[in-house]
Amino acid sequence: AMEEVCAKFVSQKISKTRWRPLPAAALHPPDVFATGSWDNEDNRISIWSIGDLGNAGINGEYQGEPQLLCDIRHNGDVMDMQFLDQERIVVASSTGTVTVFRHHQNNQTLSANHRWEKAHYHVDQDTSCGGAACTGVICNNPEIVTVGEDGRINLFRADQKDAVRTIDNADSSTLHAVTFLRTTEILTVNSIGQLKIWDLRQQRNEPSQIFSLTGDRVPLHCVDRHPNQQHIVATGGQDGMLSIWDIRQGTIPVSLLNAHEAEMWEVHFHPSNPDHLFTCSEDGSLWHWDTSTDVSEKPSFLHQGGRSTTYFSHNTINHSVVSAWLSNDPTKDRMEITNLIPNQTLSVNSLDILGPCLVYGTDAEAIYVNRQLFA
């Protein structure tokens, strides 16, 4: 199904790609996404439309490539980006600043709606203004949580000038990513292989729980929580491994799965179909992990590309692994993994999935949209 993927060359390295969320009652697939860039002289936040479905070619093939609706300059590398709602996007910068941009759909423009200057910063002897990269942001409208290289956690509210709460020395190492576990709890991952839970109702500035990769303290770069089973969490790190955690039990992962050959930059459960999980890496691959069916009944499609389809039989996955991700159900006996982009060489920095649609961005200065993920 490679021909379902539509590429757009954008002459900037793409660090983040995010679908605009759909309104609650929407029946159509997502049609608008945002991108952020990095390592360019002039970084940008851009809003794209994936074009007109009715615009099919003579043989019925889809012709339109993503169209740029609007863009705006961004100061620093875009480190992370999340939609707060249909119109607002929160962007984390390598300068330490966090900006809320508003997409005006009536005239297709972007404007800076609010800015928290140097939400993250290093204080050194000479100056108190050295920004530290804001590495991660997560939103649960109106709340916005940011983490950074400075080990700080900030809780902002969309319409308030000052932080609602700051945990200054939350971590002595770099915090790389954050997600909400529930409305009052967040989960952070850091550069020494730890996963920490923070209860925002508690006034003390200590995590309520700490989990840790055993052994090598491999930096963790990304985290996502299972959308329906909030105790199941996936993380990815510098060694490319995928770790699945059950935060109700123990302090170590329930399974460690060999994945990419270099850093894993993002991990996402499919929001409405969480038996499917997606990861992308510095090694140029983007993997679709499918635990939805017993793959022994599926024909073994070997896709082009090195090790694109792999089967794990149950003995390589820790047996305590309910949900497909933690299950003893003998029919859920295997997992199928497909590399969706076998021949990409440069880093795949970001991916997002919504409904049947996948969007991803790369250091090859291109964005890619696959509108028929489950075809």
N, C-alpha and C positions, 0 to 999 in steps of 0.2 A: 504493500500500500504506500510505497515511497512517493508515488506521484501525487498523493493527496497533500503533500507538504508544499506550501507556498513560501518562497524565500523573498526577502526584500533586502537589498544591500543599502546600507545607510551611512557609510563612510564615518562611522564612529564605533568604538568598542562598546558593546552593550553589557552593562553590569546587572541590570534588573529588568524583568518583564512581569507585568501584572494585568490580569483581566479586570475590567471595571465590573463590580458586582452587579448582578441582575436584580431588578425589583422583585419583591417577594412573590408576586403572582405571575412573573414573566414565564411564558411558554417557549419563547424562541431561544436559540443558543446565544452565547455571548457574542457581541459584535464590535466591542471597543476595548482596546488595551493601551496601557501606558508603558513606556520604556524610560530607563535612565542610563546615562553613559558614564564611562570612566576613562582615565588615562588619555584624554584628548585635551587639546589646548582650550577648547571651549566645550564644556560639558552641557548636556541638555536633558530636559524632561520633555518627552514627546507623547502626544496622544494620537492613536492610529485607529482607523476603522478597517475592518477586514473586508470591506467591499460588499458588492451587491451579489447576493446569491443567485438572482435571476440572470446574471450576466454570464451565461454558459456559452462555450464556443460551439462550433458546428457539430463536433462529435460529443457534445454534452460535457466536455471537461470544463473545470472551473478556470476562468481566465484571470480574474482580477487579483492584483497583488494588494497588500495593505496600503491604504492611502493615509498620508499624514494629514491630520485635522488641524493640529496646532503644536507649537513647541515654545519653550522658554529657556533662557540660559540658566544654568545652575552653577553656583560657586563651589568648586571642589568636586571630587569623585562622588557619584551616587553610590552609597554603601548599602542602602536598603530603601524600600519604598513599599507603602501599603495604602490601599484606598481606605479612607475613613467612612465614606458613604458614596453615593452616586457621583458626587461632584468634587469632593475634596480628596487630595492625595497627600500623605505625609511622607517626607523625604529626609533621609539621614545622610549627612555629608561627612566627608573625610576631614572637613574643617572643624567638626564638632557641632555645627549648627543644625537645627531641625526646622524644616520649613513646611508649612501647610500651603499647598497650591490649590487654587480653585479652577476647575474647568468650566468655562461659561459655554453651555451648549447652544445657546441662542445665536452667538456670533462666533463660535469656535475660537476662543482665545483662552490662554492660561494666565493667571496672575498669582503673585505671592499674596496669600491671604493672611498669614501670620508667621512670625519667625521667632524661634527661641535661639538667640545668638549664643554660641559656645555653650550649649547645653552640656557638652563634655569638654573637659580641659585638663591639661597637665599644669601643675604649678611648679615652676622651677625657681631657683634662687633669684634670677635676674628679672623675671617678668611674670605677671600673673595672667597673661593673656594667651599662652600657647594652647591652641585648640587641640583636642584629642579626637580622633575619629569616632563618630557615632556609628557603631557597627551594625546595630539592629534596632528595628522598630516594630511594634505590634499594636493594633488598634482594636478597641471594643467601644465604639462610639458612645459617649464623647471622650472616652479615656484613651490615652496614648502612652505607651511605656517605651522608653528608649534605654539602650545599654551602650557601653563604649569601651574603648581601649583603656580608659582611665579607671575601669572597674566600678564605675558609677551606674546606678539605676535611677531614672527619673520617671515620675508619674505626672503627666500633664493632662489638662482638660482642654478640649478643642477651643473653648471660648475664653480661657483664662490666661492672663498675661504671665503669671508666675507658676512655677512648678507646684503641684499640689503636695508632692512629697519627693524628697531626694534621699537616697541611701548612698552616702558619700563613699565609704570604703566597703562597698558590698563585696568586692572581690579584690584580692591582691594581684590577680592576673587579668589579662584582657577578657572581657565578656564579648563573645562573638555573636550570640543570637538569643532571642527571647520569644516566648509564646505564652498565651493565656492558658492556664489549666481550667480555671473557672473564673467567674467575674472578679473574685477577690484574690485569686492566686495566680502567680506567674512562675515560669520555669526558665532558668537561664543556663547556657552552656559556656564553658570557658576554655582557655588555652592550656589547661593542665588536665583535661579529660574529665572534668566534673560537671555534673548536672545538679542544679540547686533549685529547691522550691522556696518561694517567698510568699508569705501571707500578708497581703497589703493592709489587713485590718490590724495586724500587730504593730505596735509602735516600735518594738525593738528592731534594730537593724541587722538581725541575724537570719539566716535561712532556717526554715522550719525542718527541712530535710536536705541531706547531701548524698548524692549517688556518685559512683566513680567507676571509670573503666579501670579494671585491675591492671597492675603492671606498668605499662610504658607512659602513662600520662600523655597520651596522644591528644593534641588539640582538637576540640570539637568545634566544627564550623557552623552546623545547622541543626535545627530541631523542628519537629512538627508533632502535634498531638492528634491522635485518632479522633475523628469528628464525633463519633457516637460513644466511644468507650474511653472516658477521659483518663483512665489509668494507663492507657497504652501510649507510649511515646517512642518516636523514632529519632535517632540522631545520626549524623555523618561527620566524619573527621578528616584529618590530614592524611591518614593512611588509606582513605577510600572505603573503609569498612562501614557497613550499615549495622547499627546497634538498635535492637528493640528492647525497650524497658517496660516493666510492669511496676509502676511506682507504689503499688500496694504491698509489694513483697521484695525483701532483700535490698541491697544497695548496689547491686551490679546488674548488668544487662541480662535479660533472659535469653537473648540470642545475639551472636555476632556473626554477621554474614559477609563473606568475602565479596567485595563489589568492585570498585574502580581501582585503577592502577595509580591514581594520584588523588589529590584533595577532592573530597565531595563538597560541592558548594551549596547545594540545596536539596532538601528532601521534602516531599509533599504527599500526604495521603490524598486520594481523590476525595473531594469534599462530600459527594453524595454516594460514592461507591468505594468505600475505604478498603475493600479487599484488594484494591489496586493502589500501588504506591509508585512514585517516580523520583528518580535521583539524577543529578547531573554533576559533571566532574571536569576538573582541569585536564583530564586525559582525553577530552573531546567526545565523550560518550554521554548518552542520556538513556537511562534504563527504566523500563516498565516492568515492575514486579507484580505478578498476577497470582494471587492465592485463591481466586474465585472458584475454580473448578478443579476436579481431580485431573491433572494434566496427563495422567497415563491414558486417559480416554481420548486425548487430543492427538492428532497426527503430529509428529515432531517436525515442525517447519524449521529448517535451519536457514537462518537469514544470512545474507552476505555479511562479511565482517568476521573478525577474529572469533571471539567467544560470545556469539550473540545470544544463543539460547542455551541456558544452563538449567538443569534440573537438580534441585536439592531433594534427596529423599530424606525421610524424617529423621534418620539417625544423625544427620549433621545439624539438625535444628533441635535445640533443647526441648525435651518433651513437655515441659510446662508451658511451652509456647502454644485460651478461649478466644473468641473471634478467630478469624483465619490466622491472625498473627500470633495467637497464643493457644493453639488448639490441639487437643488429643484426638480429635475426630479422625478416624482412620481414612475416611474418604478425602480429607484435606491433607493428602499424604505428601504432596509435592508442591513446589512453587515453580512457576515458569517465569523466566527473565528474558526480556528481549531488548537488545540495544536498538533504539529507534533510529539512530543515526550512525550506521556502521563506519562511514569513511571520513568523518570529521576529524581534523587533526588539532585545531586550536580549542582552547578552553570553552566549555559550555557553562556560562556563569550563572544562568538563572532560568527557571522554568515556572510556568503556572498552568493549572488545569481547572477548567470549569465546564461541566456538562461534557459534551463530546469533543471539546476543543483544548488543544495544547498550544502554548506559545513559549518559545525559548529564544535566548539571545546569546551571542558568542563574541569571542575576541576576533573572529573573522569579519567583524563589522557587518553582521547580518542579523536579521530577526526572521524567525521561521514560525509559520502557523500551520498546524495540522487540525483540520476541522472534523475529522472522522476517525477519532482515536479508536473507537470500538467497532469499526466497520467490519 
